[in-house]
Amino acid sequence: MIKFHSFPALARRGAMLCLSLGAATGVAFAQTSTQAPSQIQGKPAMASQAPAGAMDQGAVKEQNGISYVTGGISDSGQARAKAAGKGMSLALVFAKAAGGNYLADVEVEIADKTGKKVLAVKSSGPLLFAQLPPGDYHVKASAAGKTIERSVVVPAKGQHTENFGW
């Protein structure tokens, strides 16, 4: 299980905590977690610029009839994204394997079991929630020059969480 830590003192200073993809080392991996995203604490990385879409963190959007939310850069961004994504059927979490620093600007594609792409977005933060119908899906997440592909089963009730680490 990936362990995350938070830096609430930085957030209290009002600093906009930004994420950096940086150069990743090691082998990419992904893991499934039974831990709800609301229980995951993040250790943000510092960067000189906020990722694309950082200002609309936690806003529910729609693509191909699929509602989704991305965000989670700062403590308040995490709270907004988690609140908006609470009832959604799929939660994806993006981080560096070494150190557990969250990642943003992750390119995500989700396809159904027939291979039809149902969602293709760039996550504005380390959290992505999507309201998908129950079933089997293929998730492809790309960051730091590496792509991780996973098969996931979205439940009829509850939320499936998939953690990705680079």
Secondary structure, 3 states (H helix, E strand, C coil): CCCCCCCHHHHHCCCCCCCCCCCCCCCCEEEEECCCHHHCCCECCCCCCCCCCHHHCCCCEEECCEEEEEECCCHHHHHHHHHHHCCCCEEEEEECCCCCEECCCEEEEEEECCCCEEEEEEECCCEEEEECCCEEEEEEEEECCEEEEEEEEECCCCCEEEEEEC
